[in-house]
Amino acid sequence: MAVSDEYLAYVLDQLDALGEVRARRMFGGAGIYCGRAMFGLVADDVLYLKVDESNRADFEEAGAEPFRPFPDKSEVMSYYEVPADVLENRDELMQWAQKALSVALRKRKK
């Protein structure tokens, strides 16, 4: 689950308009934070955003897959892959990222 410095810099640049966004390397990948809330992660140079019932359909309709920390197991986490066309479009990415951040903030309150 390696993450290249170049890809991580690209992701952070694309998310810059969201505000205080930073990456924290962990377990071979990187968590993506806004403030203290982790709303995304990067693994194998793929960006995943946090989902719940409020935004999961957006990802599923786009054909995105959930993050599987162990590819040989069926376990999934509440993060979905960001489609390439969304990642490349800053305005659209901001909409998806804002929803993911809202999910993360709601989860932090619980």
Secondary structure, DSSP 4 states (H G I P E B T S, - for coil): ----HHHHHHHHHHTGGGSSEEEEEETTEEEEEETTEEEEEEETTEEEEE--TTTHHHHHHTT--B--SSTTS----SEEEPPHHHHT-HHHHHHHHHHHHHHHHHHHH-
